[in-house]
């Protein structure tokens, strides 16, 4: 496939010809990487797309979550945990406001 030459701008930017974008199925916002071979040829490759699911488990939770035997057990735990957390947050807020007013 013969692809027309493209020009480098003052900022060093290059427009990828439409044939290349179609061949690589590139869309606006996609990332590409340039690979230079030992023969000083440049290959354009689609950079790997990283989904949020690739990050799952990479951050340790601040609070240890108990293991549940059933969904019902989880629902019951959450129904107790939410009000307790809200009460604790409200208590800290009130303590912070009372110390500011002194």
N, CA and C atoms as a LAMMPS dump frame, in Angstrom:
ITEM: TIMESTEP
0
ITEM: NUMBER OF ATOMS
306
ITEM: BOX BOUNDS ff ff ff
-5.0000000000000000e+02 5.0000000000000000e+02
-5.0000000000000000e+02 5.0000000000000000e+02
-5.0000000000000000e+02 5.0000000000000000e+02
ITEM: ATOMS id mol type element x y z
1 1 1 N 0.851 -1.178 0
2 1 2 C 0 0 0
3 1 3 C 0.895 1.238 0
4 2 1 N 0.693 2.094 -0.955
5 2 2 C 1.453 3.338 -1.053
6 2 3 C 0.704 4.42 -0.277
7 3 1 N 1.38 5.008 0.706
8 3 2 C 0.761 6.039 1.538
9 3 3 C 1.508 7.339 1.291
10 4 1 N 0.759 8.43 1.096
11 4 2 C 1.413 9.712 0.82
12 4 3 C 2.244 10.204 2.006
13 5 1 N 3.261 11.008 1.694
14 5 2 C 4.12 11.586 2.729
15 5 3 C 3.33 12.605 3.538
16 6 1 N 3.776 12.84 4.756
17 6 2 C 3.138 13.827 5.622
18 6 3 C 4.214 14.778 6.13
19 7 1 N 3.815 15.94 6.599
20 7 2 C 4.747 16.983 7.014
21 7 3 C 4.79 17.09 8.537
22 8 1 N 5.964 17.364 9.071
23 8 2 C 6.118 17.597 10.505
24 8 3 C 5.911 19.085 10.758
25 9 1 N 5.055 19.416 11.726
26 9 2 C 4.785 20.817 12.053
27 9 3 C 5.91 21.384 12.913
28 10 1 N 5.843 22.705 13.184
29 10 2 C 6.838 23.353 14.044
30 10 3 C 6.859 22.729 15.438
31 11 1 N 5.717 22.228 15.88
32 11 2 C 5.622 21.609 17.203
33 11 3 C 6.039 20.137 17.178
34 12 1 N 6.464 19.63 16.022
35 12 2 C 6.879 18.241 15.91
36 12 3 C 5.725 17.271 15.737
37 13 1 N 4.556 17.79 15.403
38 13 2 C 3.386 16.934 15.235
39 13 3 C 3.289 16.419 13.804
40 14 1 N 2.741 15.214 13.687
41 14 2 C 2.548 14.583 12.386
42 14 3 C 1.099 14.138 12.288
43 15 1 N 0.471 14.401 11.157
44 15 2 C -0.879 13.899 10.921
45 15 3 C -0.766 12.527 10.286
46 16 1 N -1.414 11.545 10.908
47 16 2 C -1.41 10.204 10.322
48 16 3 C -2.383 10.185 9.154
49 17 1 N -1.945 9.739 7.996
50 17 2 C -2.838 9.688 6.841
51 17 3 C -4.06 8.808 7.122
52 18 1 N -5.155 9.131 6.474
53 18 2 C -6.412 8.422 6.697
54 18 3 C -6.267 6.925 6.447
55 19 1 N -5.437 6.538 5.463
56 19 2 C -5.25 5.109 5.191
57 19 3 C -4.656 4.388 6.41
58 20 1 N -3.716 5.033 7.086
59 20 2 C -3.089 4.44 8.274
60 20 3 C -4.105 4.357 9.406
61 21 1 N -4.861 5.441 9.607
62 21 2 C -5.869 5.442 10.676
63 21 3 C -6.908 4.353 10.45
64 22 1 N -7.312 4.166 9.207
65 22 2 C -8.301 3.118 8.907
66 22 3 C -7.705 1.726 9.108
67 23 1 N -6.484 1.538 8.628
68 23 2 C -5.826 0.237 8.741
69 23 3 C -5.662 -0.182 10.206
70 24 1 N -5.281 0.783 11.057
71 24 2 C -5.09 0.501 12.483
72 24 3 C -6.38 0.672 13.294
73 25 1 N -7.457 1.062 12.6
74 25 2 C -8.759 1.294 13.254
75 25 3 C -8.631 2.305 14.391
76 26 1 N -7.921 3.408 14.1
77 26 2 C -7.709 4.451 15.096
78 26 3 C -8.88 5.415 15.114
79 27 1 N -9.218 5.851 16.323
80 27 2 C -10.274 6.841 16.503
81 27 3 C -9.681 8.048 17.227
82 28 1 N -10.382 9.154 17.182
83 28 2 C -9.952 10.343 17.901
84 28 3 C -9.748 9.996 19.371
85 29 1 N -8.617 10.404 19.917
86 29 2 C -8.319 10.137 21.322
87 29 3 C -7.508 8.877 21.555
88 30 1 N -7.403 7.995 20.543
89 30 2 C -6.587 6.79 20.695
90 30 3 C -5.118 7.189 20.833
91 31 1 N -4.36 6.352 21.489
92 31 2 C -2.925 6.587 21.663
93 31 3 C -2.153 5.647 20.744
94 32 1 N -1.095 6.175 20.136
95 32 2 C -0.208 5.352 19.319
96 32 3 C 1.202 5.479 19.879
97 33 1 N 2.013 4.473 19.585
98 33 2 C 3.413 4.568 19.977
99 33 3 C 4.265 4.351 18.741
100 34 1 N 5.43 4.972 18.75
101 34 2 C 6.364 4.863 17.649
102 34 3 C 7.508 3.966 18.089
103 35 1 N 7.794 2.944 17.295
104 35 2 C 8.876 2.01 17.589
105 35 3 C 9.931 2.179 16.504
106 36 1 N 11.158 2.488 16.922
107 36 2 C 12.255 2.671 15.971
108 36 3 C 13.074 1.38 15.947
109 37 1 N 13.223 0.817 14.746
110 37 2 C 13.977 -0.428 14.58
111 37 3 C 15.473 -0.115 14.481
112 38 1 N 16.326 -1.124 14.61
113 38 2 C 17.775 -0.903 14.448
114 38 3 C 18.129 -0.344 13.063
115 39 1 N 17.267 -0.608 12.074
116 39 2 C 17.506 -0.09 10.721
117 39 3 C 16.981 1.341 10.571
118 40 1 N 16.597 1.962 11.686
119 40 2 C 16.075 3.335 11.731
120 40 3 C 14.771 3.478 10.959
121 41 1 N 13.983 2.419 10.957
122 41 2 C 12.627 2.488 10.426
123 41 3 C 11.694 2.73 11.606
124 42 1 N 10.634 3.462 11.346
125 42 2 C 9.68 3.771 12.411
126 42 3 C 8.395 3.001 12.167
127 43 1 N 7.955 2.291 13.192
128 43 2 C 6.685 1.567 13.125
129 43 3 C 5.694 2.281 14.034
130 44 1 N 4.474 2.428 13.553
131 44 2 C 3.406 3.033 14.352
132 44 3 C 2.523 1.905 14.851
133 45 1 N 2.358 1.843 16.171
134 45 2 C 1.531 0.789 16.761
135 45 3 C 0.475 1.412 17.659
136 46 1 N -0.648 0.738 17.733
137 46 2 C -1.696 1.163 18.647
138 46 3 C -1.231 0.86 20.062
139 47 1 N -1.236 1.873 20.927
140 47 2 C -0.844 1.656 22.323
141 47 3 C -1.926 0.838 23.012
142 48 1 N -1.514 0.016 23.961
143 48 2 C -2.479 -0.826 24.665
144 48 3 C -3.489 0.039 25.394
145 49 1 N -4.729 -0.369 25.291
146 49 2 C -5.789 0.314 26.034
147 49 3 C -5.874 -0.326 27.412
148 50 1 N -5.909 0.5 28.424
149 50 2 C -6.003 -0.001 29.791
150 50 3 C -7.384 0.338 30.328
151 51 1 N -8.1 -0.688 30.732
152 51 2 C -9.419 -0.445 31.313
153 51 3 C -9.285 -0.337 32.823
154 52 1 N -10.29 0.203 33.439
155 52 2 C -10.301 0.345 34.889
156 52 3 C -10.196 -1.015 35.563
157 53 1 N -10.679 -2.059 34.908
158 53 2 C -10.636 -3.392 35.499
159 53 3 C -9.206 -3.929 35.607
160 54 1 N -8.284 -3.402 34.783
161 54 2 C -6.888 -3.816 34.901
162 54 3 C -6.288 -3.351 36.231
163 55 1 N -6.893 -2.323 36.819
164 55 2 C -6.376 -1.777 38.066
165 55 3 C -6.958 -2.461 39.294
166 56 1 N -7.938 -3.34 39.089
167 56 2 C -8.603 -3.998 40.21
168 56 3 C -7.58 -4.728 41.078
169 57 1 N -7.627 -4.447 42.363
170 57 2 C -6.736 -5.104 43.309
171 57 3 C -5.381 -4.443 43.461
172 58 1 N -5.119 -3.366 42.718
173 58 2 C -3.806 -2.732 42.804
174 58 3 C -3.687 -1.797 44.005
175 59 1 N -4.812 -1.425 44.598
176 59 2 C -4.804 -0.548 45.764
177 59 3 C -5.377 -1.316 46.945
178 60 1 N -4.637 -1.326 48.033
179 60 2 C -5.097 -2.041 49.223
180 60 3 C -6.2 -1.222 49.899
181 61 1 N -7.315 -1.855 50.258
182 61 2 C -8.388 -1.118 50.927
183 61 3 C -7.938 -0.617 52.296
184 62 1 N -8.48 0.537 52.713
185 62 2 C -8.138 1.103 54.013
186 62 3 C -8.826 0.345 55.144
187 63 1 N -9.956 -0.266 54.838
188 63 2 C -10.735 -0.979 55.844
189 63 3 C -10.845 -2.433 55.416
190 64 1 N -10.633 -3.32 56.342
191 64 2 C -10.766 -4.745 56.047
192 64 3 C -12.246 -5.093 55.973
193 65 1 N -12.669 -5.624 54.857
194 65 2 C -14.064 -6.022 54.675
195 65 3 C -14.209 -7.488 55.045
196 66 1 N -15.177 -7.786 55.905
197 66 2 C -15.358 -9.192 56.285
198 66 3 C -15.812 -10.042 55.105
199 67 1 N -15.527 -11.331 55.169
200 67 2 C -15.971 -12.276 54.14
201 67 3 C -17.384 -12.728 54.491
202 68 1 N -18.226 -12.825 53.497
203 68 2 C -19.625 -13.181 53.723
204 68 3 C -19.941 -14.527 53.091
205 69 1 N -20.811 -15.268 53.751
206 69 2 C -21.218 -16.576 53.25
207 69 3 C -22.352 -16.465 52.242
208 70 1 N -23.08 -15.342 52.304
209 70 2 C -24.211 -15.179 51.388
210 70 3 C -24.422 -13.7 51.096
211 71 1 N -25.189 -13.432 50.06
212 71 2 C -25.551 -12.055 49.712
213 71 3 C -26.378 -11.446 50.839
214 72 1 N -27.26 -12.226 51.408
215 72 2 C -28.109 -11.741 52.5
216 72 3 C -27.253 -11.26 53.677
217 73 1 N -26.214 -12.011 53.987
218 73 2 C -25.31 -11.624 55.071
219 73 3 C -24.624 -10.294 54.752
220 74 1 N -24.22 -10.107 53.497
221 74 2 C -23.612 -8.852 53.061
222 74 3 C -24.593 -7.7 53.195
223 75 1 N -25.827 -7.901 52.743
224 75 2 C -26.854 -6.85 52.803
225 75 3 C -27.104 -6.442 54.251
226 76 1 N -27.195 -7.409 55.144
227 76 2 C -27.416 -7.104 56.562
228 76 3 C -26.24 -6.314 57.142
229 77 1 N -25.012 -6.719 56.791
230 77 2 C -23.835 -6.009 57.282
231 77 3 C -23.827 -4.562 56.784
232 78 1 N -24.13 -4.366 55.492
233 78 2 C -24.149 -3.013 54.93
234 78 3 C -25.227 -2.157 55.566
235 79 1 N -26.395 -2.744 55.834
236 79 2 C -27.492 -1.963 56.414
237 79 3 C -27.131 -1.471 57.816
238 80 1 N -26.224 -2.156 58.503
239 80 2 C -25.755 -1.692 59.808
240 80 3 C -24.562 -0.747 59.659
241 81 1 N -23.698 -1.026 58.697
242 81 2 C -22.467 -0.251 58.545
243 81 3 C -22.731 1.176 58.086
244 82 1 N -23.676 1.374 57.178
245 82 2 C -23.939 2.719 56.664
246 82 3 C -24.387 3.682 57.761
247 83 1 N -25.389 3.342 58.566
248 83 2 C -25.787 4.279 59.63
249 83 3 C -24.661 4.536 60.636
250 84 1 N -23.884 3.497 60.958
251 84 2 C -22.77 3.682 61.892
252 84 3 C -21.739 4.651 61.312
253 85 1 N -21.43 4.508 60.044
254 85 2 C -20.456 5.397 59.399
255 85 3 C -20.983 6.822 59.343
256 86 1 N -22.273 6.982 59.046
257 86 2 C -22.868 8.322 58.983
258 86 3 C -22.86 8.972 60.361
259 87 1 N -23.176 8.198 61.393
260 87 2 C -23.169 8.724 62.756
261 87 3 C -21.762 9.164 63.147
262 88 1 N -20.768 8.363 62.825
263 88 2 C -19.376 8.704 63.13
264 88 3 C -18.951 9.962 62.38
265 89 1 N -19.332 10.068 61.119
266 89 2 C -18.99 11.258 60.327
267 89 3 C -19.638 12.496 60.933
268 90 1 N -20.914 12.385 61.307
269 90 2 C -21.621 13.52 61.908
270 90 3 C -20.969 13.927 63.226
271 91 1 N -20.567 12.939 64.031
272 91 2 C -19.923 13.231 65.309
273 91 3 C -18.629 14.018 65.087
274 92 1 N -17.821 13.586 64.122
275 92 2 C -16.562 14.288 63.837
276 92 3 C -16.822 15.697 63.327
277 93 1 N -17.864 15.844 62.515
278 93 2 C -18.208 17.168 61.989
279 93 3 C -18.608 18.098 63.125
280 94 1 N -19.46 17.608 64.025
281 94 2 C -19.906 18.43 65.152
282 94 3 C -18.745 18.774 66.078
283 95 1 N -17.856 17.827 66.324
284 95 2 C -16.686 18.098 67.161
285 95 3 C -15.8 19.152 66.518
286 96 1 N -15.642 19.082 65.221
287 96 2 C -14.828 20.064 64.508
288 96 3 C -15.441 21.448 64.561
289 97 1 N -16.761 21.529 64.428
290 97 2 C -17.443 22.823 64.47
291 97 3 C -17.422 23.417 65.868
292 98 1 N -17.553 22.597 66.905
293 98 2 C -17.574 23.126 68.272
294 98 3 C -16.193 23.629 68.68
295 99 1 N -15.132 22.995 68.197
296 99 2 C -13.787 23.461 68.548
297 99 3 C -13.448 24.756 67.813
298 100 1 N -14.04 24.981 66.658
299 100 2 C -13.792 26.217 65.904
300 100 3 C -14.492 27.402 66.553
301 101 1 N -15.637 27.153 67.187
302 101 2 C -16.415 28.253 67.761
303 101 3 C -15.866 28.696 69.108
304 102 1 N -14.919 27.945 69.689
305 102 2 C -14.371 28.305 71.009
306 102 3 C -13.303 29.348 70.881
